[in-house]
Amino acid sequence: MPPFERSAFDGKEIEPIFLGTSVKDCSMAEGVLDAAEVEYAVEIEPIETGPFSSDGSGAVFYVLAGQAQYCRRRLHDAGLSLGVIQP
């Protein structure tokens, strides 16, 4: 299932669940969410990486708030815990 635009969730409570900083991690996260048949949105957002490195951008994955914890667990179980955004 391809990601939705974040605007598709207008009027609904959504939560960020994952920050992907590489194509590999983003592809893996998409695979996990697709396999779980979860509707999600992805937006590219600027991120601060630290005082000694240049800033960049990352892909933030959003899901409906009621599915957030389930999705975080699935991503963690798939080995993507470093990118999981906790509430």
C-alpha distances in whole Angstrom, upper triangle without the diagonal:
4,7,9,13,15,17,14,16,19,22,20,20,18,19,18,17,17,19,18,21,20,18,18,17,14,13,13,12,9,9,11,9,6,9,10,7,8,8,9,11,12,16,19,22,25,26,30,30,34,38,38,35,33,31,27,24,21,17,17,14,14,13,15,19,19,16,17,20,18,15,18,19,16,16,20,20,18,21,20,22,24,21,20,22,24,25
4,7,10,12,15,13,14,18,21,19,20,17,18,17,17,16,17,16,19,18,16,16,16,13,11,13,12,8,10,12,10,8,12,13,10,10,8,8,9,10,13,15,19,22,24,27,28,32,35,36,32,31,28,24,21,18,14,15,12,13,13,16,19,20,17,18,21,19,16,19,21,18,17,21,22,19,21,19,22,23,20,20,21,24,25
4,7,9,11,10,11,15,18,16,17,14,15,14,14,13,15,14,17,17,15,16,15,12,12,13,11,8,11,12,9,9,13,13,11,9,7,5,5,6,10,13,16,19,21,24,25,29,32,33,30,28,25,22,18,15,12,11,9,9,10,13,16,17,15,15,18,17,14,17,19,17,16,20,21,19,21,18,20,21,18,17,18,21,21
4,6,8,6,8,11,15,13,15,12,14,14,15,15,16,16,19,20,18,20,18,15,15,17,14,12,15,15,12,12,16,15,13,11,7,6,5,7,10,13,16,20,22,25,27,30,33,35,32,30,26,23,19,17,13,12,10,9,10,12,15,17,15,16,19,19,16,18,21,19,19,22,24,22,24,21,23,24,20,19,19,22,22
4,5,5,8,10,13,13,14,12,14,14,15,16,16,17,19,20,19,21,20,16,17,19,16,14,17,18,15,15,19,19,16,14,10,8,5,7,8,11,14,17,20,24,25,29,32,33,30,28,24,21,18,16,13,12,11,10,11,13,16,18,17,17,21,21,18,20,23,22,21,24,26,24,26,23,24,24,20,20,19,22,22
4,5,6,7,11,10,11,9,11,11,13,14,15,16,19,20,20,22,20,16,18,20,17,15,19,19,16,17,20,19,17,14,11,8,5,7,7,11,12,16,18,22,24,27,30,32,29,27,23,21,17,15,12,10,9,8,9,11,13,16,15,15,19,19,17,18,22,21,20,23,25,24,25,22,23,23,19,18,17,19,19
4,5,5,9,10,12,11,13,14,17,18,19,20,22,24,23,25,24,20,22,23,20,19,22,22,19,19,23,22,19,16,13,11,9,11,11,14,15,19,21,25,27,30,33,35,32,30,26,24,20,19,16,14,13,11,12,12,15,18,18,18,21,22,20,22,25,24,23,26,29,28,29,26,27,27,23,22,20,22,21
4,6,9,9,11,11,14,15,17,18,20,21,23,25,24,25,24,20,21,23,20,17,20,21,17,17,20,19,16,14,10,9,8,11,12,16,18,21,24,27,29,32,35,37,34,32,29,26,22,20,17,15,13,11,11,11,14,16,16,17,20,21,19,21,24,23,23,26,28,27,28,26,27,27,23,22,21,23,22
4,6,5,8,7,11,12,15,17,19,20,23,25,24,26,23,20,22,23,19,18,21,20,16,17,20,18,16,13,10,9,8,12,13,16,17,21,23,26,28,31,34,36,34,32,28,26,22,20,17,15,13,9,9,8,11,13,13,14,18,18,17,19,22,21,21,24,26,26,27,24,25,26,22,20,19,20,19
4,5,8,9,12,14,17,19,21,23,25,27,27,29,26,23,25,26,23,21,24,24,20,21,24,22,20,17,13,13,11,14,14,18,18,22,24,27,29,32,35,37,35,33,29,27,24,22,19,17,15,12,12,11,13,15,16,17,20,21,20,22,25,25,24,27,29,29,30,27,28,28,25,23,21,22,20
4,7,9,13,16,18,21,23,25,28,30,30,31,29,26,28,28,25,24,26,25,22,23,26,23,21,18,15,15,14,17,17,21,21,24,26,29,31,34,37,39,37,35,31,30,26,25,22,19,17,14,13,11,12,14,16,17,20,21,21,22,25,26,26,28,30,30,32,29,29,30,26,24,22,22,20
4,6,10,13,15,18,21,23,26,28,28,29,26,24,25,26,22,21,24,22,19,20,23,20,18,15,13,12,13,16,17,20,20,24,25,28,30,33,36,38,36,34,31,29,25,23,20,17,15,11,10,7,8,10,12,13,16,17,17,19,22,22,22,25,27,27,29,26,26,27,24,21,19,19,17
4,7,10,13,16,18,21,24,27,27,28,25,23,25,24,21,20,23,21,18,20,22,19,18,15,13,12,13,15,16,19,19,22,23,25,28,30,33,35,34,32,29,27,24,22,19,16,14,10,9,6,6,8,10,10,14,15,15,16,19,20,20,22,24,25,26,24,23,24,21,18,16,16,13
4,7,9,12,15,17,21,23,23,24,21,19,21,21,17,17,20,18,15,17,20,17,16,13,11,9,10,12,13,16,16,19,20,23,24,27,30,32,31,29,26,24,21,18,15,12,10,6,5,4,5,8,9,8,12,13,12,13,16,17,17,19,22,22,23,20,20,21,17,15,13,13,11
4,6,9,12,15,18,21,21,22,19,17,19,19,15,16,19,17,14,17,19,17,17,13,12,10,10,11,12,15,15,17,17,20,21,24,27,29,28,27,23,22,19,16,14,10,8,5,6,6,5,9,9,6,10,12,11,11,14,15,14,16,19,19,20,17,16,17,14,12,9,10,8
4,6,8,11,14,17,18,19,15,14,17,16,13,14,17,15,13,16,19,17,17,14,13,10,9,9,10,12,12,14,14,17,18,21,24,26,24,23,20,18,15,12,10,6,6,4,7,9,9,12,11,8,10,13,10,10,13,14,13,14,18,18,18,15,14,14,11,9,7,8,8
4,7,10,13,16,17,17,13,12,15,14,10,12,14,12,11,14,16,14,15,12,12,10,10,10,12,14,14,16,15,18,18,21,25,26,24,24,21,19,16,13,11,7,6,6,7,10,9,12,10,6,8,10,7,6,10,11,9,11,14,14,14,11,10,11,8,6,5,7,8
4,6,10,12,13,13,10,9,12,11,8,10,13,11,11,14,16,15,16,14,14,11,11,9,11,12,12,14,13,16,16,19,22,24,21,21,18,16,13,10,8,6,5,7,10,13,13,15,13,10,11,12,9,8,11,11,8,10,13,12,12,9,9,9,5,4,5,9,11
4,6,9,11,12,9,8,12,12,9,12,15,14,14,16,19,18,19,17,16,13,12,9,10,9,9,11,10,12,12,16,19,20,18,17,14,12,10,6,6,5,6,10,13,16,16,19,17,13,15,16,13,11,14,14,11,12,16,14,14,10,10,9,5,6,7,11,13
4,6,8,9,6,5,9,9,8,10,13,13,13,16,18,18,19,17,17,14,13,10,10,9,10,12,11,13,13,16,20,20,17,17,14,12,9,6,5,6,8,12,14,18,19,21,19,16,17,18,14,13,16,15,11,13,16,14,13,9,11,9,6,9,10,14,16
4,7,9,7,7,11,12,11,13,16,16,17,19,21,22,23,21,21,17,16,12,12,10,10,11,9,12,10,14,17,17,14,13,12,9,7,5,6,9,11,15,18,22,22,25,22,20,21,21,18,16,19,18,15,16,18,16,15,11,13,10,8,11,13,16,19
4,5,5,6,9,10,11,12,14,16,17,18,20,21,22,21,21,18,17,14,14,12,13,14,13,15,13,17,20,19,16,15,14,11,10,8,9,11,13,17,20,23,25,27,24,21,23,23,19,18,20,19,15,16,18,16,14,12,14,12,10,14,15,19,22
4,6,5,6,9,10,10,12,14,15,16,18,20,21,20,20,17,16,13,14,12,14,16,16,18,17,21,24,23,20,18,17,14,12,10,9,12,13,17,19,23,25,27,24,22,23,23,19,19,21,19,15,17,19,16,15,13,16,14,12,15,17,21,24
4,5,5,6,9,10,11,12,14,15,17,19,20,19,20,18,17,15,16,15,17,18,18,20,18,22,25,24,21,21,19,16,15,12,12,14,14,18,20,24,25,27,23,21,22,22,18,18,19,17,13,15,16,13,12,11,14,13,12,15,17,21,24
4,5,5,6,9,10,11,12,14,15,17,18,17,18,16,15,13,15,14,16,17,16,18,17,20,24,23,20,20,18,16,14,11,10,11,11,15,17,21,22,23,20,18,19,18,15,14,16,14,10,12,14,10,10,7,10,10,8,11,14,17,20
4,5,5,6,9,10,11,12,14,15,16,15,15,12,12,9,11,11,13,15,15,18,17,21,25,25,21,21,18,15,13,9,7,9,9,13,15,18,20,22,19,17,18,18,14,14,16,14,11,13,15,12,12,10,13,12,9,11,14,17,20
4,5,5,6,9,10,10,12,14,15,15,15,13,13,12,14,14,17,19,19,22,21,25,28,28,25,24,22,18,16,13,11,12,11,15,16,20,22,23,20,18,20,19,15,16,17,14,12,15,15,12,13,11,14,15,13,14,17,20,23
4,5,5,6,9,10,11,12,14,14,15,14,15,13,16,16,19,21,20,23,22,25,28,28,25,25,23,20,18,14,12,13,12,15,16,19,21,22,18,17,18,16,13,13,14,11,9,11,12,8,9,8,12,13,11,12,16,18,21
4,5,5,6,8,10,11,12,11,12,11,12,11,13,14,16,19,18,21,20,24,28,28,25,25,22,19,17,13,10,10,9,11,12,16,17,18,15,13,14,13,10,10,12,9,7,10,11,8,10,8,10,12,9,10,13,15,18
4,5,5,6,8,10,10,10,10,9,10,9,13,14,17,20,20,23,23,26,30,30,27,26,24,21,18,14,11,11,9,11,12,15,18,18,15,14,16,15,11,13,14,11,10,13,14,11,13,11,14,15,13,13,15,18,20
4,6,5,6,9,10,10,12,12,13,13,17,18,21,23,23,26,26,29,33,33,30,29,27,24,21,17,15,15,12,15,14,18,20,20,16,16,17,15,12,13,14,11,10,13,13,10,12,12,15,17,15,15,17,20,22
4,6,5,6,9,9,11,11,14,14,17,19,21,24,23,26,25,29,32,33,30,30,27,24,22,18,15,15,12,13,13,16,17,17,13,13,14,11,8,10,10,7,7,10,10,7,10,10,12,15,13,13,15,17,20
4,5,5,6,5,8,8,11,12,15,17,20,23,23,26,26,29,33,33,31,30,27,24,21,18,14,13,10,11,10,12,14,14,11,11,12,10,7,10,11,8,8,12,12,11,13,12,14,16,14,13,15,17,18
4,5,5,6,8,9,12,13,17,19,22,25,25,28,28,32,35,36,33,32,30,26,23,20,16,16,12,13,12,14,17,17,13,14,16,13,11,14,14,11,11,15,15,13,16,15,17,20,17,16,18,20,22
4,5,8,11,12,15,16,20,22,25,28,28,31,30,34,37,38,35,34,32,29,26,22,19,18,15,16,14,16,19,18,14,15,16,13,11,14,14,10,11,14,13,11,15,15,17,20,18,17,20,21,23
4,5,9,11,14,16,20,22,24,28,27,30,30,33,37,38,35,35,32,29,26,22,19,18,14,14,12,13,15,14,11,12,13,10,8,12,11,8,10,13,13,12,15,15,17,20,18,16,18,19,20
4,7,9,13,15,19,22,24,28,28,31,31,35,38,39,37,36,33,30,26,23,19,18,14,14,11,13,15,14,11,13,15,12,10,14,15,12,13,17,16,15,19,18,20,22,20,18,20,21,22
4,6,10,13,16,19,21,25,25,28,29,32,36,37,34,33,30,27,24,21,17,15,11,10,8,9,12,11,8,10,12,10,8,12,13,11,12,16,16,15,18,17,18,20,18,16,17,18,19
4,7,10,14,17,19,23,24,27,28,32,35,36,34,32,29,26,23,19,16,14,10,9,7,8,11,12,9,11,14,13,11,14,16,14,14,18,19,18,21,19,20,22,19,17,17,19,19
4,7,10,14,16,19,20,24,25,28,32,33,30,29,25,23,19,16,12,10,7,5,5,8,11,12,10,10,13,13,10,12,15,14,13,17,18,17,19,17,18,19,16,14,14,17,17
4,7,10,13,16,18,21,23,26,29,31,28,26,23,20,16,13,10,8,6,5,7,9,12,15,13,12,16,16,13,15,18,16,15,19,21,19,21,18,19,19,16,15,15,17,17
4,7,9,13,15,18,19,23,26,27,24,23,19,16,12,10,6,5,5,6,9,12,15,17,15,14,17,17,14,15,18,17,15,18,20,19,19,16,18,17,14,14,14,17,17
4,6,10,12,16,18,21,24,25,22,20,17,14,10,8,6,5,7,8,12,15,17,20,18,16,19,20,17,17,21,20,18,20,23,21,22,18,19,18,15,15,14,17,18
4,7,9,13,15,18,21,22,19,17,13,10,6,6,4,6,9,11,15,18,20,23,21,19,22,23,19,19,22,22,19,21,24,22,22,18,19,18,14,16,15,18,19
4,6,10,12,16,18,20,17,15,11,9,5,6,6,7,10,12,16,19,20,23,22,19,22,23,20,19,23,23,20,22,25,23,23,19,19,17,14,15,14,17,18
4,7,10,13,15,16,14,11,7,6,4,6,9,10,13,15,19,22,22,26,25,22,24,26,23,21,25,25,22,23,27,25,24,20,20,18,15,17,15,18,19
4,6,9,12,14,11,10,6,5,5,6,10,10,14,16,20,22,22,26,24,21,23,25,22,20,23,24,20,21,25,23,22,18,18,15,13,15,13,16,18
4,6,8,10,9,8,5,7,8,10,13,14,17,19,23,25,25,28,27,24,25,27,24,22,25,26,23,23,26,25,23,20,19,16,14,16,15,17,19
4,7,8,6,7,5,7,9,10,14,15,18,21,24,27,26,29,28,24,25,27,24,22,25,25,22,22,25,24,21,18,17,14,13,16,15,18,20
4,6,6,7,7,10,13,14,17,18,21,24,27,30,29,32,31,27,27,30,27,24,27,28,24,24,27,26,24,21,20,16,16,18,17,19,21
4,6,8,9,12,15,17,21,21,25,27,30,33,32,35,34,30,31,33,31,28,31,32,28,28,31,30,27,25,23,20,20,22,21,23,24
4,7,10,13,16,18,22,23,26,29,32,35,34,37,36,32,33,35,32,29,32,32,29,28,31,30,27,25,24,20,20,23,23,25,27
4,7,9,13,15,18,20,24,26,30,33,33,36,34,30,31,33,30,28,30,30,27,26,30,28,25,23,22,18,18,21,21,24,26
4,6,10,13,17,19,22,25,29,32,32,35,33,30,31,33,30,28,30,31,27,27,30,29,26,23,23,19,19,22,21,24,26
4,7,10,14,15,19,22,25,28,28,32,30,27,28,30,27,25,28,28,25,25,29,27,25,22,22,18,17,19,19,21,23
4,7,11,13,16,19,23,26,27,30,28,25,27,28,25,23,26,26,23,24,27,25,23,20,20,17,15,18,17,21,23
4,7,9,13,16,20,23,24,27,25,22,24,25,22,21,24,24,20,22,25,23,21,18,19,16,13,16,15,19,20
4,6,10,13,16,20,21,24,22,19,21,22,18,17,20,20,17,18,21,19,18,15,15,13,10,13,13,16,18
4,6,10,13,17,18,21,19,16,19,19,16,15,19,18,15,17,20,18,17,14,15,14,10,12,12,16,17
4,7,10,14,15,17,16,13,16,17,13,13,16,16,13,16,19,17,17,13,14,13,9,10,9,13,14
4,7,11,12,15,12,10,13,14,10,11,14,13,11,14,17,15,16,13,14,14,10,9,9,12,13
4,7,9,11,10,8,12,13,10,11,14,14,13,15,18,17,18,15,16,16,13,11,10,12,12
4,6,8,7,6,10,10,8,10,13,13,13,15,17,17,19,16,17,18,15,13,12,13,13
4,5,6,6,10,11,10,12,15,15,15,18,20,20,22,19,19,21,18,15,14,14,13
4,5,5,8,10,10,11,14,15,15,17,19,20,22,19,19,20,18,14,13,12,10
4,6,7,8,10,11,13,14,16,17,19,20,22,20,20,22,20,16,15,14,12
4,6,5,6,9,10,11,12,14,16,17,19,17,17,19,17,14,14,13,13
4,5,5,6,9,10,11,12,14,15,17,15,14,16,14,10,10,9,9
4,5,5,6,9,10,10,12,14,16,14,13,15,14,10,10,9,9
4,6,5,6,9,10,11,13,15,14,13,16,15,12,13,12,13
4,5,5,6,8,10,11,13,11,11,14,12,9,11,11,12
4,5,5,6,9,10,11,9,8,11,10,6,8,8,10
4,5,5,6,9,10,10,9,12,12,9,11,10,13
4,5,5,6,9,9,9,13,12,10,13,13,15
4,5,5,7,5,6,10,9,7,10,12,15
4,5,5,5,4,8,9,7,10,11,14
4,5,7,8,11,12,11,14,15,18
4,6,8,11,11,11,15,16,19
4,6,8,10,10,14,15,19
4,6,6,7,11,13,16
4,5,5,9,10,14
4,6,8,10,14
4,6,9,13
4,6,10
4,7
4
